[in-house]
Structure formats: C-alpha cells, structure tokens
Amino acid sequence: MDRRVGHRTGDAGEIGSERLAREVPPDEARLPDSARYRDAARTVRFDECGPDGRMRAASVLRHAQDLAWQHSERLEYGRAWYEERGVGWVVRAVDLLVSDLPASNEPLVGTTALVGFRHVMARRHTRLFGADGRVVADALVDWVMVDGSGRPTRFPREFEPFVA
C-alpha cells in the first residue's frame, strides 16, 4: 500500500490473499495491546444469514461495529463518556473483503485494532475468523468523530495517547 489512504498497488488477488492470511497483519503487529481487541464468544445468528444459510456481508459489518463498541467500552469510553462530551462516531468508508462466509450457528472469533488516527478520523482493521481459524472477512473501516449536530469534530483530549 502506498502512503495515500485507501490507494493500493499490486494485483487484486495478491492483495486479497495477504489480507486473508491467518497471521497478524503488519499494521497490527506493532501496536500496543490496548489498541487491539479480541472476542472469541461470537456465532453467526440465523437472522444474519441469507436464503443459502450463509452469513450476509451486511452482518459482517454489524459484527465490525459491535467489536469497535466493545473495544471502546473496554478502554473505558462507554456510552456515558460519549454523551457527556456530545460526540459519537459515523462510518465514512469501508473496504470489505469476504471469503467463504460462514453458515448459521458457526462459531466466530472477531478481532479489531486501531491502526490509524487523523484529526477527526480513526481507522480500524477488523477481522472475523471461522471455526477452523480461516479469515472469513477482513474490513478496514474509517470512522469519523462527529458532534451533536453531526459535524466532524476533533478528538477529545483523552484520545491524545492514541493519536500520538
């Protein structure tokens, strides 16, 4: 990947195979533990599946949102913290790669990591793993912090350690 956000170079198959590798991605390996979160208590719910019994892509994004929220709460930035400051998050962009989506009731492991910050935006790298350890979905999600009126706003001071 070159330095421009979202611009990739190389063959699409090559990029996909790198993202679906089981190893910890380079953008996460160097992060402190507080910037990463792992949840092994997930399953594919019936209502998250299409007529074929496989998880829908939209459901992958709901898991990504849930993992981000759980991570935020673990870092002690829960709902009350956001309400007191009058801020929240909205998704600006998603780069989603899926491979052989799991079936209903299949156990999942979800991971998310804060891999970048810029003024009002945070980037998370979220992955879902199937029961056999394969990567079934890989998402890069850009979140923008907004104020009560929905306008982008700079991070509160408490986020400075992450931004640095």
N, C-alpha and C positions, 0 to 999 in steps of 0.2 A: 504494500500500500504506500502510495506517496504521501506527502505531508498535507495535501488538501483533504479536508473532511469529506468522507464519502466517496472519494475517487480511488478506484482500484486499477491496477495494471496487471496484465497477465491473462492467461487463459481462464475462462469461467469455470471449467471443470477442475483445473488446478486449484483455484481459489476455493471452490466448494469442498474439495477433498481435504484441504488444510483446515477449513472450519469444522468439518465433521470428524476430524481426528479425535481420539479419546484423550489425548494428552492435554495438560493445562496449556491454554494458548499463551504465547509470549506476552501479550498485553496484560495478562492477569498474573503471570508467574512472579513478577517483580513487585506486586502490590502488597501492602501490609494486610494482615488478617482482617482488620476492621473494615477494609474496603471490599471484602468478599463475604458471601453468604451462601450456605448450602442447606437444602431442605430435602430429606430423604423420605418424608411422610406424605408423598403425593400419589394419586392414582388418576387414571383417566375416567371421568364420570360418564355415565350413559348419555346425559344431555349434552356432552361436549363432542359427540360423535355424529357423523353423517349417516345416511342410509346404509352405507357399506360397513358400519360398525367401527370405523377408524376415526381418530381424533381430527377435528377440523382445524385449519390454520388459525382461525379466529380464536379458538380455545387455547392455542399456544400463546397467543398474545395476552389472554386473560391470566394465564399462569405467569407470564413475564411481569405483568402488572402486580400480581399478588406477591411474587418474590421480592419485587422492589419495595413494596409496602412493608413486608415482614422484615426486610433488612433495615429499612428506615426506623421501624419500631425498636429493633434490637440495638440500634445506635442511639436510642432514646429521643428520636424525632418522631413522636406519635401524633395522632390527630390533634390533641390539645396543643401541642407545641406549634403546629402549623396554624391552627385557629388563632392563637394568641398573637401571632405575627402577621396574620392576614395574608398568608401566602399559600400556594399549592403548586402542583406540577401538572403540565399537559404534555402530551406526546407531540413532538414536532416531526419526527421521521422514524421510520422503521426499515431496517434491512433484515429480512427474514429468509432463512434458508431451511427448508424442511427435507427430511429423508425418511421414507418408510414410516409414516406416522403410526403410533401405537393404537391398539384396539381398546375397546371399553374394558374397564377394570384392570388394565395393565398398570403395575406399579411404575412410578417415575421418580427420578431424582432431579431436582432443579437447582441450578446454581446461577448466581448473579454477581457481578462485580462492577464497581465504579471505576471505569477505565479512563475517564476524562472529564474535565470541567473547563468551561469557558464563559466568563462573565455571568450569563443567565442560564446557561445550558449545562446539563450533565449527561454523559454518555454511559450507558450500562451495556455490558456484554452478558447476555443471559443464554443459558443452555439447558435443554431438557434431555435426560438420558433415559433410555428404555431399561427394562428389567435385565437385559443381557449386557448392559453397560454401553451400548452403542449410542451415539449422539443422534437423537431424532429431530432436534430443532436447535438452531443457532440464530440468535437475534442480536443485532446492535440497535439499541433504542436511544434516540436523543430526546431527553426530557427538558422542557423549558419551565423555569420558575416564573409564576405569574402572581400578581397582586389580586386583591379582591374584585377588581374590575376586569380581570383577565388580561392585563397588560404585562409584558415581560418586565421582570424586576431583578435587580442584583441579589445575590445570596446574602442571607443574614450573616452577621459576624461569626456565629457558631460554626459556620461551614468553612472558615478560613483554613483550618488544618487540612481539610480535604483539597481545597483549591490550590494550596501551596504544593 
